[in-house]
Amino acid sequence: MQPAATATAELTVVVPCYNERRNVAPMVARLAAALDGIAWEAVFVDDNSPDGTADAVRDIARHDPRIRCIRRVGRRGLASAVIEGALASSARFVAVIDGDLQHDETRLPLMLSELRAGEADVVVASRFAAGGDAQGLSAPWRHNLSALGIRLAGVMLRAKLSDPMSGFFMLPQSLFEQLAPRLTGQGFKILLDLLLSAPAPLRIREVGATFRPRTEGESKLSPLVMIQFASLLLDKAMGGLVPLRFVSFALVGAFGVLVNVAVLAAARAAGIGFDNAQLAGTLVAMVANFELNNVITYRDQRLRGGRLWRGLALFMLVCSVGALANIGIARALYYSQQTGPTPATAVGAVIGVVWNYAMSATLVWGRRANP
């Protein structure tokens, strides 16, 4: 018997995914079991996975009209994938769930009933609410990373929420449409972006949910995600006046200052003169900044293969002016003002951030630079 068509779907489940081919069929089966009796559809938003995730979704979609696939080429990122999937929905409600089977899809009917009752604007499946379980965060560092994110988010949120880092939530599609123009669309924490983008506090209801251990594929969570997360918080704190990419670029640049200073200190301790030590610190910091910006700031335009090396060479070239200014200002402070080597280096490095960002955004990671 063919599944019912989705023209009158009440609920759209958006599944952002990358390299989740083996999890597609189990996800569809679990959704079908959990949402039995509910008019639903699932939109898998795939960031051009090399493992054939989109093909696996289409194989199922050919005989199940409840399943759709959006394959994105040249664009990457969980937040922007969720936005595209949610805006492609005509259902009354939209849910977001990860494609790795770690979220407990059996909570979807309860979440839907909470919204139907009109008692909440957003329903969040929380690992830390009553009945929830975070067992899927197996490594201690992942627990610590999550706890740090929750504490940081709690400083800015205007509502009490035990799990603002959750990627499993549901809200009316009309509300998502309303908030979409305010979203940054970058990073991994789309729920926090939604909550901080609302012009007025939203009514939030939490339901406890188990976060299962991953059985297939690889986790996308890494400590680098915290830089993106911090960028999002800073962007919202500044009211979006400064581009989020610049905030991320500046945070990476701040790390580069630490690298620069550390290399300088090590070189000076080894008896190397200030000029050569400063040059070594600058070059090492530039390479470190390029790599971090490639995997964080410009993750959706990440350079790979031959373009990675060409990008590094171009980054070094276009930032050379900033580097020369860095070295020149640091030398002037060190020799004429008798400034210590550490503050001289820090001031010189900061001067080049704006120049480096403008040139990098245009020439290194710009669309024309990456056909």
N, C-alpha and C positions, 0 to 999 in steps of 0.2 A: 504494500500500500504506500503510495506517494505521500510525503509530508504535505501539509496544507501550505498554500501560497502565503506570502507575507504582506500582501497589499494592506491588510488591516492590522499589522503587528502593533501590539501595545508597547512592547519593549524591544529596544535595540541593544544588543550586547557588543560593545566595541572591544576588539582584541588586538592591541598593538603587538607586533611580533617581529623578531629577527632571528633567523636560524632556529626555528621551532618546528621543522617539518614533522618530526616524530611525535610531536604533541598535538598536531592539528586534529587527527581523527579521534583520539581520546577526549579532547576538549569538546568536540561536537557531540560525542556520545554522552558526556557528562551533562552538557547543557540541555540536551533533549530529555534526559531523565529528570533533572532538577526542575525544569520548566514545563513539565507535562501538564496540559490543561491551560497553559498561558500562550497567547499569541505572541511569538517572539521571532527575532531574526538575529544573526550574528554577522558583524562586519569585521573581517580580519584585515588589518592594515599592515602590510608587509613592506619593509624597507629594502626591497630588492635582495632578499636573502640569497646568498650563493648556494645554500643547501636545497633550494627548490621548495621553500615554504609556500610560495604563491601557487605553484603547480599542485601541491597537495590540497590546498583549499579549493582550487578550481575543480579538481577531480570529484570532490564531494558536492560542490555547488551544481554540477551538471545533473545530479539526480535529487538534490535537496534545495528547493527554492528559498529556504530560510537562510542559506549561507551565501555571503557575498565576499568578494576580495577586492581590495584597493592595493595595487602594487605601485609603490612610489620609487621612481628612478631619479637619482640626483638629490634626494632629500632624505634626511635621517633624523631620528630623535623621537623618543616616546611621547613627549608632550605634543609636538606637532602632529604626530600620527593619531593621537586621541582626538585632537581638534578636527582633523579631516574626517575621521570616522563618525564622530558625533554630528557634524554638520551635514553628513550624507544621509542622516536618519530622518524619517517622517513619522516616527513613532512618538507616542506621548511621553515616554520615559526612556532615558539612556543610562546604561550601566557600563562601567569600565572594569575590565578584569585582565590580569596578565595572561599571556599565552603559554606559561610554563607549568600550568596545573598546580601551582603552589597555593592559589586562592581557593577557598571553599565555596564552590558554585552552589552548594545546597542552601546557602544563605540568601540567594537571589529572591525567592518568593517572599521571604520575610521582609526584605528590603523594599520590595515592590508594594507590599501591603502597607508599610509605614507611609510611603508616599501617597498611595491611594487615599489613605485616611486624612491627608492634608495636614498632618501634625508636624511635618518637617519639610525643609527645602532641599536638604541633602541628607542621604543616609550613607554612613561610612561603616564598612566592615572592619572592625578593629581587632588587632591582635592582643590588645591590652584591656579591652572592656570585659565585663563579666561573661564568662563562657569562651573567651578567646584564648589563643595559644600561639606563641611565636616560635614553635619548635623548628620551623624551617630556617631560622637564623642560626644555623648549626655552629658556625665558627664564632668564638668569643669576640673577635674584632668586629664582626657584623652586628652583634648585639650592642657593642659600645658605639659603633657608628650610628646605628638607629637611635639609640638613647640620646646621643649628642644632637642629632637632627631634631628630635622631639623637643628638647630643651630650648634650642634656638628658635624653633617655630613658635613655641609657646609664648615667647617674648612679644611677638608681633600680632598673634591671633587675638581677635576680639571675642572669641567664643571658646568655651572649654572643650577640648578635644584630646582624647588619650592617644590617638594615633594619626597625627597630621601627615605622617610619611606614608600612609596607606595608599596603595594603588588600586584599591577595590572599593568602588563607591557607585552611587546611583543618584540621579536627579532628573527633574523634568527637562525634556529637550528644549522647551521654550526658554528656560532659565539659562541653559548652556548657550543658546543663541544670543541671549541678552549679554552674557559675560564674555563671549568669544572675542569681540574687538579689543577688550582690555587685557587679554592674556599675552604673556611673553612668547609662548610657544616654544620655549627652549628648556632643555634639561629633562629630568625624569619625574619631578614631583608636581604633576598636573593638578592634583587635589589642592595642594597648598596655594598654587597659582590662582585657582578658582576662588578659594576662600578670601585671599588677600586682594583680589580684583573686584570683589563685590562692593558696590557703593555703600551698602548698609549691611550690618551683621546678618548672616543667614542662620536660619533655624536648623540645627544639626542634630540628628539622631544617630547613635552608634549601636551596632549589633555586634556581639562577640563572634569572632570567626577564627578558625584554625589556619595558620600559615604553614603549609605542608613543606617537607623537605623536597628539593628538586630531584627528579628521577631521570630526566633526559635533558640534554643540552647543557649549556654553561651559564652561570649567573652573570648578569650584567652589572651587579653592584660592585663598586670598587671605591677605595678612599678618594679617588679623583672626583667622584660624584659629589663629594662634599664641597668642592670648589664651585661647581655649578649651583649647588644648593645655596651656598653663601652668596653667590652672585644674585640669585633670585631674591633673597631676603634684602640685600642692599638695593636692588632695583625697586622693590616695593617701598622700602623705607624712604627712598628719594623721589617717590611718586612717578617713576618712569621718566624723569627728566634727563637721565643719562642712559644711553643705549645699553642694554644688558650685555651685549658682546664687549663693550668697552669696560664694563665693570669686571667681567671675567678676565679680560685682557690685563686690566690693572692688577687684579689679584695675582695672576700668573707673574706679572712684572714685579710685584712685591716679593714673590718667592725668588725671582731672579736676582733681586737686590741681595737677599740672604745668601744665594749661591755666590754672587760676586764678592761679597764681603768675606765669606768663608774661604774662598780660593785666595783672595788677597792676603788674609791673615796667615794661611798656611804657607803661601809663597814667601811672605815676609819672615815668618819663623824659620824658613829654610835658608835665609840669608839673601834672597833675591831682592834687588832694588825696587823702589816703589813703582817706577815707570813700567818695568816689565811685569811686576806683580799685578798692577792695575790692568794692563793689557790682557794678561792671562785670565783674570777674573771676568773681564768684559766678554771675552770670546766664549768661555765656558757658560756664562749666564745666557748668552745669545742662543747657544745650542739648546740649553735646557728650556728656555722660553719657547723656542720654536716647537719642540716636541710636546710640551704641555698644551700650548695653544692648538696644536694639531689634533690632540685627543680630547680636549675639553672645549675651548672657546669655539673652534670651528669643527666640532665633531660631525655635524651634518654635511660638511664639505671636506671631510678628512682626505688628505693627500696620501696616496699609496704608491708602491712600486717606483717606477721611474719618476713620476711626478713628485714623490716625496723628496728625492734628492735634488731635483730641479727647484722645488719649493724652498728647501733649506738653503741652496746657493743664492736664490733670489732674496730670501729673507735676510741672509747675511749681507747681501749687497745693498738692499734698500735701507737696512738699519745701520749701515756703516756711517752715514751722516750723523745719526743719533749717537753712535758709539764714539765718533770723533768728538762730538760735543760733550759727551759723558767724560771722556778722558781729559779734554781740554779744561772743562770746568773743574774737575777734580784736581788737576795739577795746579790750576790757578789758586784754588782754595788752600791746597796743601802747602804750596811754596810762598804765596804772597800773604795769605791770611794766617799762616801757621796753624791751619786746621788739622786735626788728627786725620790719619788715613781712612778710618772707618766712616766718619761723617762726610768727608770729602767724597768718598766713593758713593755713599748713599745719595747725596744730592745730585751728583753727576748722573747716576742711573735713573733717577726720577725724571730728570729733564727730558730724557729721550722717549718716555712712554707715549706721549701724545703723537709724536712723529712716527714712532714705530707702529702704532695702531692704525693711523691713517694710511700709511703705505702698505701695511700688511693686508688690511681689509680690501684695498683696491687691487693690488698687484699679485699678492701671494695666494690668498684664498678667495679672491673675487671670482665671479662667475666667468668672466672672460679669460681669467687665468686658468680655469679648470673646465674646458669644454667637455 
